[in-house]
């Protein structure tokens, strides 16, 4: 690990001097501190996904008790998975709900389909993949340590904006200010569970490679956020971008789909003789499903056609003889009453 940590330290110094960080702490005439925080609206997917990233991928869950290293990483994840809700608190404090005024369809499109946020979605997926693939605790430590260093660098610079906002408004920002920064120490764990770990060459290479990739991805994201935030401020806010990037299309052209095959994953050709019995059973089950009245529900043109018949309802009744007799009797009585009622109404 002592050969991996210097690599992480080198990249820590590089990310510290990123132009985004410099811009955040540089006073600009006519630009309020909270406006510079608008970069976060191009980072929301990652911020809100941070809970799931820690809960399902960084934490070792049931395997956390296998050793000290897994427990240390998992304990760190326990804390970090709570940070997304701090962002939601600050979003309300800053009045971004009222500032944006977006409909749910616009918000969903902005987050999950808009081209402007596509690079962030891609990087979030890549970061998640790096975590998932790092099953070895010493490798995962390097990945998480790199994420934490980048987070600490960012929040040390947003802290100045948060303090200026609080001084002017009297409102505290817990995600962008001191409260969160105290929990973003810049380290994955607070003990020496990893510092003295002896790694194999394969482990060292995996840890170095994944750590460097984390820094590269976040460096790219910081550059995008800086550009997008500056553009948004120059345009006076998000109204212009709302029309371009948050408006779902009213018409989507039909795109020819792939060739349709009558199988799921492989052609329905004759199987090996040793598997013929299984294949024949599968074919019978498939045909029975296709012939089922229940499947007709999806192709029927009217609700009357889609409604299953009495025979179909009775055929799906409980299997015990007594229960089947009760079910059949009730079904037929219902049909009889329906027939009599229909006769009276037409007479």
Protein Blocks (a to p, Z undefined) as FASTA:
>chain_A
ZZmmmmmmmmmmmmmmgmklmmmmpccehiafklmmmmmmmmmmmmmmmmmmmmmmmpgm
jmmmmpmklmmmmmmmmmmmmmmmmmmmmmmmnommmmnopafklmmmmmmmpmklmmmm
mmmmmmmmmmmmmmblklmmmmmmmmmmmmmmmmmmmmmmmmmmmmmnopacfklmmmlm
mmmnopabfcfklmmpccdfklmmmmmmmmmmmmmmmmmmmmmmmmmmmmmmmnopaklm
mmmmmcccfbdcddddddddfbfkbccddddfklmmmmmmmmmmmmmmmmpmklmmmmpf
bfklmpccfklmmmmgcfbfklmmmmmmmmmmmmmmmmmmmmmmmZZ
